[in-house]
Amino acid sequence: MLQQDYEERVYAGVVGKIIGVYLGRPFEGWTNDRIERELGEIDYYVHDKLDVPLIVTDDDISGTFTFVRAFEDYGFDPQLTPAQIGRTWLNYLIENRTILWWGGLGNSTEHTAYMRLARGIEAPESGSMARNGKVVAEQIGAQIFIDGWAMIAPNDPERAADFAQRAARVSHDGEAVYGAQVLAAMESAAFSERDTNRLIDIGVSQIPDSSVLYRMIGDIRDWHAAHGDDWRATFEKIKENYGYDKYGGNCHMVPNHGLIIHSLLHGNDDFQRALKIVNTSGWDTDCNSGNLGCLLGIQLGLDGIDAGVDFRTPFSDICYLPSADSGGGVSDAATEAVRITRMGHELAGEAYDAPASRYHFRYPGSVQGFTGSECLVRNEVGPNGRCLGIHFDNPDGKSIRATTGTFLDSVETAKYFEGRGYALMSSPMVTSGQTVTAKVALAHNTSDLVEVAICIRVFNGEDQLVTLRDSATALSPGETAELEWTIPDVDGYPVAAVGVEVVAATTSGTLYLDELGWFGAPDVTLTRIPGRMWHRAWVNGVDQYFPRWPESFRLIQNTGTGLLLYGTRDWRDYRVKADVTPHLVRRTGLAARVQGMKRYYGLLLTDDGKLQLVRELDGTTVLAELHCDLELYHTYTFELAVEGKRISGSVDGLSITAEDDALSSGGIGLVVDEGRTASQKVVISPT
């Protein structure tokens, strides 16, 4: 049976991971000498000293919380294979754009593995030493993505280590896999085990005693015993015996794993001290700090994270996960914790009381990205349980907002990340036609009647954010209300934030937000409009997509199948309609219930005279097929509808239907297979 505090410890592990990455990312790859000379000891965030954002796109975060989704995508199968995890890579990765460091064949281990997978070499061969060589196979990446596998298997270190090695072998081999197993076993055991030396015993029990890692961990324990609190003395011994000069490649597993063990031992069960040591030591700082932060978050819990400085407030739970899951690019620690917790319950065969809404505030301190305008927001206990407290003192009657991001917040944010290797591609989480719900309560200490409404922040034609809101509901002190608002037509502009607004109240008090979410199908028309954010609402999974062309969407795919993606995983029943003009193409059309690059239903016209309904899921399955000649340069009207297990499509009035229940939800996509197509307008509406 899962322990009572399992879910909260998962959340603490996720928060610890994010904190660790944000601490170490600004000076990734620096030596200890340079860090101490230019930054001093790293006992808090230093992004401001280096003029970079705190909240960043990073492979350590996006890979960790994306690749573990193989478990849910393959039906929570405890016998999940390396090959299935490899196919999950191909589904969520867009080459040169999402998740990984795309450093090239033989230079980036993960890019090398991706290229093997894309060419039909399945895992574990894709990451094998025999295929890629010892140095490439033993880099650090096997370890940095591994935390999720441990958190779905609490108090079961053998199972966690087994999941870890299956996942690691997609891209790595040898000592790299051993490092992943040690860390996963320690994190799994940390759900109950508080003794650090016992955790290390559990970790090393999972790997051969003939391995380099086994020997190194033993040495580090001896050095720690000899040097007491002098972590620098132990660090010098690690550099001398297991430093970067002893191993090839860019970020080898052995030295960096050594720093995790070193900092864990010298950290003395102090979250801030341990992260200070691992970051000040240098090398692959964001990777090492992220793994250690997750382990300590699980072991010490939220109280341990909060025992020193305030690490949590500056990032307010927010993390970025750009992938081919188009609506998942902007996320938060609570959302990822819920996903992992659900997987843990499925693996344990236990029911999970999941939150009813996306924003629920059930974890102490969690604000899920909410910030206040003219007010203070914080997690607290209200009249209906844990919630977001919105505190205001407003004698001038200004409108007061508390909102959280559902999309990129500015052109500048988008452009910043586009130039730094990990673009922040994402579709809006919520759009016109969907209904937003919020449960609110007004505190008894509020001095007067207050009007409250659901609100959104949406881009306009000048790429500026404007606020729209529903008509207000009047609340008396102590009153609870359930608000509901269907988002009106916003001319296709992306909705960047959602929340609640206290409307023109000339009083002080507290509004409690218990939960906020949305439901229903979108009702939106997508085409070229003024500004630059409309085309950034699409996740680019084609070789070339140039908004500067005369068409709203010109797609070019040189090899294989590309998709231009829009929408979120929670869309279920809807229809999508678009004009499609093939210029030169092998297949083209529309996709619905898209869950990545390799999971969707497609309505496709082919160059060998076929109209097909296909299911893309571990390969292509033709569900229905008719004869229909493809005429280049002719503009076709495609329409595809999904309702329950019924899939129906038409092209210029020629209809085709099928039934299938493999995919129940997902966004939409424009599909191009080897060639060029264009579309002017895409309309998504309820069935």
C-alpha positions in Angstrom: 0.0 0.0 0.0 1.3 3.5 -0.8 2.3 5.6 2.2 -0.1 8.3 3.3 2.3 11.1 2.3 3.2 9.6 -1.0 1.7 12.4 -3.1 3.2 15.2 -1.1 6.6 13.6 -1.3 6.2 13.3 -5.1 5.5 17.0 -5.2 8.5 17.7 -3.1 10.6 15.7 -5.4 9.4 17.6 -8.4 9.9 20.9 -6.7 13.4 19.8 -5.6 14.3 18.8 -9.2 13.1 22.2 -10.6 15.0 24.2 -7.9 18.1 22.2 -8.5 18.0 22.9 -12.3 17.3 26.6 -11.9 20.2 26.9 -9.4 22.7 25.2 -11.7 21.6 26.2 -15.2 23.2 29.7 -15.4 26.8 28.4 -15.1 26.4 24.9 -16.5 29.8 23.5 -17.5 31.9 26.0 -15.4 34.8 24.7 -13.3 34.9 25.1 -9.5 37.7 27.7 -9.8 35.6 29.9 -12.1 32.5 29.6 -10.1 34.1 30.6 -6.8 36.1 33.4 -8.5 33.1 35.0 -10.3 30.1 33.9 -8.3 31.3 32.7 -4.9 29.5 29.8 -3.2 26.2 29.0 -4.8 23.8 29.2 -1.9 20.9 30.8 -3.8 19.9 31.7 -7.4 22.5 33.6 -9.4 20.6 34.1 -12.7 20.4 37.9 -12.0 24.1 38.1 -11.8 24.4 36.7 -15.3 21.4 38.5 -16.7 19.5 35.4 -17.6 15.9 34.3 -16.7 15.3 32.1 -13.7 12.6 30.0 -15.4 14.1 28.4 -18.4 13.6 25.7 -21.0 16.0 22.8 -20.1 16.5 19.2 -21.1 16.8 18.1 -17.4 13.3 19.2 -16.7 11.5 18.6 -20.0 13.1 15.1 -20.6 12.4 14.0 -17.0 8.7 14.8 -17.1 8.2 13.8 -20.7 9.9 10.4 -21.2 8.2 8.9 -18.1 4.9 9.4 -19.9 5.7 6.2 -21.8 4.3 4.4 -18.8 0.8 6.1 -19.2 0.9 6.1 -23.0 1.4 2.3 -23.0 -1.4 1.6 -20.6 0.5 1.6 -17.3 2.2 -1.7 -18.3 4.7 -2.8 -15.6 6.5 -4.7 -18.4 7.1 -1.6 -20.4 10.0 -2.2 -22.8 13.0 -0.1 -23.8 11.6 -0.2 -27.4 8.3 1.4 -26.2 10.2 4.1 -24.3 12.2 4.7 -27.5 9.0 5.1 -29.5 7.9 7.6 -26.8 11.1 9.6 -27.6 10.1 9.7 -31.3 6.6 10.7 -30.4 7.4 13.7 -28.2 10.7 14.9 -29.8 11.0 17.3 -32.7 14.5 17.2 -34.0 16.6 20.3 -33.3 13.7 21.9 -31.4 12.4 20.1 -28.3 13.8 18.6 -25.1 17.3 17.4 -26.0 20.6 19.1 -26.5 20.8 18.6 -30.3 24.6 18.5 -30.5 24.9 16.2 -33.4 25.9 12.6 -34.1 28.7 11.3 -31.9 28.8 14.6 -29.9 25.4 14.6 -28.1 24.6 11.1 -26.9 20.9 11.7 -26.9 20.9 13.2 -30.4 22.9 10.2 -31.5 20.3 7.8 -30.0 17.5 9.9 -31.6 19.0 9.5 -35.0 19.4 5.7 -34.4 15.7 5.5 -33.4 14.6 7.6 -36.4 16.4 5.3 -38.7 14.6 2.3 -37.4 17.1 1.0 -34.8 15.0 0.3 -31.7 16.1 0.5 -28.1 18.1 -0.8 -26.4 20.4 -1.1 -29.5 19.9 2.6 -30.2 21.9 3.4 -27.1 24.3 0.5 -27.0 28.0 0.7 -26.6 28.4 -1.7 -29.5 26.5 0.7 -31.8 27.8 4.1 -30.4 31.1 3.3 -28.7 32.0 3.4 -25.0 32.6 7.1 -24.5 29.4 8.2 -26.2 27.4 5.6 -24.4 28.6 6.5 -21.0 27.8 10.2 -20.8 25.5 11.7 -18.1 22.2 11.7 -19.9 21.1 8.3 -18.6 20.9 9.8 -15.2 19.4 13.3 -15.7 16.0 12.0 -17.0 15.5 9.2 -14.4 13.7 10.8 -11.5 10.2 10.1 -12.7 10.8 6.4 -12.9 11.8 6.4 -9.2 8.8 8.4 -8.1 6.3 6.0 -9.7 7.8 3.2 -7.7 8.1 4.4 -4.1 9.8 2.1 -1.6 10.6 -0.4 -4.3 14.2 0.3 -5.2 14.7 -2.8 -7.2 11.7 -2.0 -9.4 12.8 1.6 -9.7 16.3 0.6 -10.8 14.8 -1.8 -13.3 12.6 0.9 -14.8 15.6 3.2 -14.8 17.8 0.8 -16.8 15.1 0.2 -19.3 14.7 3.9 -19.9 18.5 4.6 -19.8 19.2 2.0 -22.4 17.3 4.0 -25.0 20.3 6.2 -25.2 23.1 4.9 -23.0 25.0 1.9 -21.8 27.7 0.7 -19.4 28.5 3.0 -16.4 25.9 5.5 -17.5 23.1 2.9 -16.9 24.6 2.0 -13.5 24.5 5.6 -12.5 20.8 5.8 -13.4 20.1 2.6 -11.4 21.9 3.9 -8.3 20.0 7.2 -8.3 16.6 5.7 -9.0 17.0 3.1 -6.3 18.0 5.8 -3.8 15.1 8.1 -4.8 12.6 5.2 -4.4 14.0 4.3 -1.0 14.0 7.9 0.1 10.2 7.9 0.3 10.7 6.2 3.7 14.4 5.9 4.4 15.9 9.0 6.1 19.5 7.7 6.7 21.8 8.8 3.9 24.3 6.0 4.3 21.5 3.5 4.2 20.2 5.1 0.9 23.7 4.8 -0.6 23.8 1.1 0.4 20.5 0.5 -1.3 21.7 2.3 -4.4 25.0 0.5 -4.9 23.3 -2.9 -4.2 21.7 -2.5 -7.7 25.0 -2.4 -9.7 28.0 -4.8 -10.1 30.7 -4.5 -7.5 33.2 -4.6 -10.4 31.9 -1.4 -11.9 33.8 2.0 -11.8 30.8 3.6 -10.1 30.7 1.0 -7.3 34.4 1.6 -6.6 34.1 5.4 -6.8 31.2 5.5 -4.4 33.2 3.5 -1.9 36.1 5.8 -2.2 34.0 8.9 -1.8 32.5 7.4 1.4 35.9 6.8 2.8 37.1 10.4 1.9 34.0 11.8 3.5 34.7 9.9 6.7 38.3 11.1 6.7 37.5 14.8 6.0 34.4 15.4 8.1 32.7 18.6 7.0 35.5 19.7 4.7 33.7 19.1 1.4 36.5 20.8 -0.6 39.0 18.2 0.6 36.8 15.4 -0.7 36.1 17.3 -3.9 39.9 17.5 -4.5 40.2 13.7 -4.2 37.3 13.2 -6.7 39.0 15.5 -9.2 42.4 13.8 -8.7 41.0 10.2 -9.1 37.8 10.5 -11.1 37.9 14.0 -12.8 37.0 15.0 -16.3 40.6 14.4 -17.5 40.1 10.6 -16.8 37.1 10.2 -19.1 36.2 11.3 -22.6 33.2 13.2 -24.0 31.5 16.3 -22.9 29.8 15.3 -19.6 30.8 11.8 -18.6 28.6 10.0 -16.0 31.4 9.0 -13.6 32.7 12.4 -12.4 29.3 14.0 -12.2 27.7 11.0 -10.4 30.6 11.3 -8.0 29.6 14.9 -7.2 26.0 13.8 -6.3 27.3 11.2 -3.8 29.8 13.7 -2.5 27.2 16.5 -1.9 24.7 14.1 -0.5 27.2 13.0 2.1 28.6 16.4 3.0 25.2 18.0 2.9 24.3 16.6 6.3 20.6 16.3 5.5 20.5 20.1 4.7 18.8 20.9 1.4 20.4 24.2 0.9 23.9 23.1 2.0 23.9 20.0 -0.3 22.8 22.0 -3.3 25.5 24.6 -2.5 28.2 22.0 -2.5 27.1 20.3 -5.8 26.7 23.6 -7.6 29.9 25.2 -6.3 31.8 22.1 -7.3 31.0 22.8 -10.9 31.0 20.5 -14.0 27.4 19.6 -15.2 25.8 21.8 -12.6 22.1 21.8 -13.6 22.1 18.0 -14.2 23.7 17.2 -10.8 21.8 19.8 -8.9 18.5 18.7 -10.4 19.0 15.0 -9.5 20.2 15.8 -6.0 17.4 18.3 -5.5 14.8 15.6 -6.4 16.4 13.0 -4.1 16.5 15.4 -1.2 13.0 16.7 -1.9 11.7 13.2 -1.6 13.8 12.4 1.5 13.4 15.6 3.4 10.0 16.7 2.2 8.6 20.2 1.8 9.7 21.1 5.3 13.3 20.3 4.3 13.2 22.4 1.2 11.7 25.3 3.1 14.0 25.0 6.1 16.5 27.6 4.7 16.1 30.3 2.2 13.0 30.7 0.1 13.7 28.8 -3.0 10.0 28.3 -4.0 8.5 31.8 -4.3 10.7 33.1 -7.2 9.4 30.5 -9.7 5.9 29.9 -8.3 5.9 26.2 -9.4 6.4 27.1 -13.1 8.3 24.8 -15.4 8.5 24.6 -19.2 8.1 21.3 -21.0 8.2 22.1 -24.8 7.5 18.9 -26.8 5.2 17.6 -29.5 2.4 17.4 -26.9 1.5 20.8 -28.2 -0.5 22.2 -25.2 1.9 21.0 -22.6 4.7 23.5 -23.0 3.8 25.7 -20.0 3.4 23.5 -16.9 3.9 23.6 -13.2 5.2 21.4 -10.4 1.8 20.4 -9.1 0.6 19.4 -12.5 3.6 17.1 -13.0 3.2 15.7 -9.5 -0.4 14.8 -10.2 0.6 13.0 -13.4 3.4 11.0 -11.6 1.2 10.3 -8.6 -1.5 8.9 -10.9 1.1 6.6 -12.5 2.3 5.5 -9.1 -1.2 4.5 -8.0 -1.8 2.6 -11.3 1.4 0.7 -10.8 0.4 -0.1 -7.2 -3.1 -1.1 -8.3 -4.7 1.5 -6.0 -7.4 4.1 -6.7 -6.2 7.7 -6.9 -8.3 10.7 -5.7 -7.1 13.0 -8.4 -7.8 16.8 -8.3 -11.0 17.7 -10.1 -9.4 20.8 -11.8 -6.1 21.8 -13.3 -5.5 24.3 -10.5 -6.2 22.9 -7.1 -3.6 24.1 -4.6 -3.7 20.9 -2.6 0.0 20.9 -1.9 1.4 23.2 0.9 3.0 26.3 -0.6 1.8 25.5 -4.2 0.5 28.5 -6.2 0.7 26.8 -9.7 2.0 29.9 -11.4 -0.5 32.4 -10.0 0.6 35.9 -9.6 -1.3 38.9 -8.4 -2.0 42.4 -9.9 -2.6 44.8 -7.0 -2.9 41.9 -4.6 -0.9 39.2 -2.8 -1.4 35.5 -3.5 -0.3 32.6 -1.4 -1.2 29.1 -0.6 -3.1 28.7 2.6 -6.1 27.0 4.2 -9.4 28.6 3.6 -13.0 27.7 4.6 -13.1 24.9 2.1 -9.6 23.5 2.6 -6.3 24.3 1.0 -6.6 27.0 -1.6 -5.0 30.2 -3.1 -5.6 33.2 -0.8 -5.9 36.5 -2.8 -5.4 39.3 -0.4 -6.3 42.9 -1.4 -6.5 46.3 0.1 -8.1 48.5 -2.4 -9.6 51.8 -1.3 -9.3 53.3 -4.8 -11.5 50.6 -6.4 -9.0 49.3 -8.9 -9.6 46.0 -10.6 -7.6 43.2 -8.9 -6.4 40.1 -10.8 -4.8 36.8 -9.9 -3.9 34.9 -13.0 -1.6 32.0 -14.2 0.0 31.6 -17.6 -1.6 29.3 -20.2 0.8 30.3 -23.0 3.9 32.3 -23.7 3.7 35.7 -21.9 5.3 37.9 -24.6 7.1 38.0 -28.0 10.3 38.7 -26.0 10.0 35.5 -24.1 9.5 33.5 -27.3 12.4 35.1 -29.1 14.8 34.7 -26.1 14.4 30.9 -26.0 14.4 30.5 -29.8 17.9 31.7 -29.8 19.2 29.4 -27.1 18.8 25.8 -28.2 15.6 24.9 -26.4 12.7 26.8 -28.0 9.6 27.4 -25.9 7.0 26.0 -28.3 3.5 25.6 -27.0 -0.2 26.0 -27.9 -2.5 27.8 -25.5 -4.0 25.5 -22.9 -7.5 27.1 -23.2 -9.2 28.8 -26.2 -12.4 30.3 -27.4 -15.5 28.1 -26.9 -14.2 26.3 -23.9 -15.9 26.9 -20.5 -13.8 28.0 -17.5 -15.0 27.2 -14.0 -13.8 28.5 -10.7 -14.8 27.8 -7.1 -14.3 30.9 -4.9 -15.1 32.1 -1.4 -15.0 35.5 0.2 -13.4 35.7 3.6 -15.5 36.8 6.6 -13.0 39.5 7.3 -13.8 41.3 4.1 -15.5 44.5 5.0 -18.1 44.7 2.2 -19.8 43.1 -0.8 -17.3 42.2 -3.5 -17.9 41.5 -7.2 -15.9 38.6 -8.7 -15.5 37.3 -12.3 -13.4 34.9 -14.3 -10.9 36.7 -16.5 -8.4 35.9 -19.3 -5.4 37.8 -20.7 -5.3 37.6 -24.4 -3.0 39.0 -27.1 -4.1 41.6 -29.5 -2.9 42.7 -33.0 0.0 44.7 -31.4 1.2 41.6 -29.4 0.1 43.3 -26.2 -1.9 41.5 -23.5 -5.5 42.8 -22.8 -7.9 41.6 -20.1 -11.3 40.2 -20.8 -13.7 39.1 -18.2 -17.2 37.6 -17.6 -19.9 39.6 -16.0 -19.3 39.8 -12.3 -21.0 37.8 -9.4 -21.6 39.7 -6.2 -20.3 37.9 -3.0 -21.1 38.7 0.6 -18.4 38.1 3.3 -18.4 34.3 4.0 -20.2 33.4 0.8 -19.0 30.6 -1.6 -19.7 30.6 -5.3 -19.1 28.5 -8.4 -18.3 30.7 -11.4 -18.6 29.6 -15.0 -17.7 31.4 -18.3 -17.5 30.3 -21.9 -14.7 32.2 -23.5 -16.0 34.3 -26.4 -14.5 34.6 -29.8 -11.1 36.4 -29.5 -10.4 36.4 -33.3 -8.0 33.5 -33.0 -5.6 35.3 -30.7 -3.8 33.1 -28.1 -5.1 33.2 -24.5 -2.0 33.8 -22.4 -3.4 33.6 -18.9 -6.6 32.7 -17.0 -7.7 33.6 -13.5 -10.2 35.6 -11.4 -10.7 39.3 -11.0 -12.1 41.3 -8.1 -14.0 44.1 -9.9 -13.8 47.7 -8.7 -14.1 46.8 -5.0 -13.4 49.8 -2.7 -12.5 47.5 0.3 -9.9 45.2 1.8 -10.2 41.5 2.3 -9.4 38.0 1.0 -10.8 36.0 -1.8 -10.2 32.3 -1.7 -9.7 30.4 -5.0 -10.3 26.8 -4.2 -10.0 25.5 -7.8 -10.0 26.6 -11.4 -10.2 24.6 -14.6 -12.1 24.3 -18.0 -13.9 21.8 -20.2 -15.5 21.5 -23.6 -14.5 21.6 -27.2 -12.8 24.7 -28.7 -14.7 27.0 -31.1 -12.0 28.9 -32.9 -10.9 30.0 -36.4 -7.2 30.1 -37.0 -5.7 32.1 -39.8 -3.3 35.0 -40.5 -4.0 37.9 -38.2 -2.0 41.0 -37.2 0.8 40.5 -34.8 3.4 37.8 -34.3 1.9 35.6 -31.6 -0.8 33.9 -33.7 1.7 31.7 -35.5 3.7 31.0 -32.3 0.5 29.3 -31.0 1.4 26.4 -33.3 4.0 23.8 -32.4 6.3 23.4 -35.4 6.8 19.7 -36.3 7.7 20.3 -40.0 11.0 20.9 -41.6 10.1 24.4 -42.7 7.1 26.6 -41.7 7.4 30.2 -42.8 4.6 32.6 -41.8 6.1 35.2 -44.2 4.6 33.4 -47.2 1.3 34.5 -48.8 -0.5 31.6 -47.3 -1.3 31.6 -43.5 0.4 28.2 -43.2 2.9 26.9 -45.8 4.4 23.6 -44.7 7.5 22.0 -46.2 8.7 18.5 -45.3 11.8 17.1 -46.9 11.7 13.5 -45.6 9.0 11.6 -43.7 5.9 13.0 -42.1 5.6 16.4 -40.5 2.8 18.0 -38.5 2.0 21.6 -37.6 0.3 21.1 -34.2 -2.3 23.0 -32.2 -4.4 22.2 -29.2 -4.2 20.2 -26.0 -4.4 16.7 -24.7 -7.8 17.3 -23.0 -9.7 17.9 -26.3 -12.0 15.0 -26.9 -15.0 15.4 -29.3 -14.8 18.1 -32.0 -14.4 18.7 -35.7 -11.7 20.4 -37.6 -12.0 21.9 -41.1 -9.3 23.4 -43.3 -8.5 24.2 -46.9 -5.4 22.3 -48.1 -3.5 23.1 -51.3 -0.9 20.4 -52.2 2.0 21.9 -54.2 4.1 18.7 -54.4 3.4 16.0 -51.8 3.2 12.3 -51.1 0.4 12.6 -48.5 -1.4 15.5 -47.0 -4.4 16.3 -44.8 -5.7 16.8 -41.3 -5.1 15.1 -38.0 -7.2 14.9 -34.8 -6.7 13.7 -31.3 -3.0 14.3 -31.8 -0.8 13.3 -28.9 2.5 13.9 -30.5 4.3 13.2 -33.7 3.4 9.5 -33.8 0.0 9.3 -32.1 -3.1 10.6 -34.0 -6.0 10.0 -36.3 -5.4 11.3 -39.8 -7.6 12.1 -42.8 -5.1 11.9 -45.7 -5.1 12.2 -49.5 -2.2 10.3 -51.1 -0.4 10.6 -54.4 -1.3 7.1 -55.4 -5.1 8.0 -55.5 -6.3 7.1 -52.1 -8.4 8.9 -49.4 -7.6 7.3 -46.1 -8.6 7.4 -42.4 -5.5 6.2 -40.5 -4.5 5.6 -37.0 -0.9 6.5 -36.3 0.1 4.5 -33.2 3.2 2.3 -33.2 3.0 2.4 -36.9 0.3 3.3 -39.4 -3.0 1.5 -39.5 -5.5 2.2 -42.3 -8.9 2.3 -40.8 -10.8 3.1 -44.0 -9.9 3.8 -47.6 -11.5 5.1 -50.8 -10.3 6.0 -54.3 -9.7 9.7 -54.8 -7.1 11.2 -57.2 -4.7 13.8 -55.8 -4.6 16.9 -58.0 -1.7 19.2 -57.4 -2.3 22.9 -57.0 -6.0 22.2 -56.4 -7.5 23.6 -53.1 -9.4 20.9 -51.2 -11.8 21.3 -48.3 -10.9 18.8 -45.6 -13.1 18.1 -42.6 -12.4 15.6 -39.9 -14.7 14.9 -36.9 -14.1 12.7 -33.8 -16.9 11.8 -31.5 -16.5 8.9 -29.1 -15.1 6.0 -31.1 -16.5 7.3 -34.4 -14.1 9.0 -36.8 -15.6 10.6 -39.9 -14.0 12.7 -42.6 -14.7 14.3 -46.0 -12.7 15.8 -48.8 -14.7 18.0 -51.2 -17.8 16.2 -50.2 -16.4 12.6 -50.5 -17.1 11.0 -47.1 -15.3 8.3 -45.2 -15.9 6.8 -41.7 -14.4 4.4 -39.3 -14.6 3.4 -35.6 -11.6 3.1 -33.3 -11.1 3.7 -29.5 -7.3 3.7 -29.2 -7.0 7.5 -28.9 -9.6 9.3 -26.8 -8.3 12.9 -26.8 -5.7 15.3 -28.2 -5.3 18.4 -30.4 -5.2 18.9 -34.2 -2.5 19.0 -36.8 -1.9 19.9 -40.4 -0.1 17.0 -42.0 2.5 17.0 -44.8 4.4 14.0 -46.0 7.4 14.7 -48.2 6.6 17.9 -50.1 4.9 21.2 -49.7 1.3 22.1 -48.9 -0.5 25.2 -47.7 -3.6 26.2 -45.8 -5.3 29.6 -45.3 -7.8 28.9 -42.5 -8.4 26.2 -39.9 -11.7 26.0 -38.1 -12.2 23.9 -34.9 -15.7 23.5 -33.5 -17.8 21.3 -31.3 -19.3 18.2 -32.9 
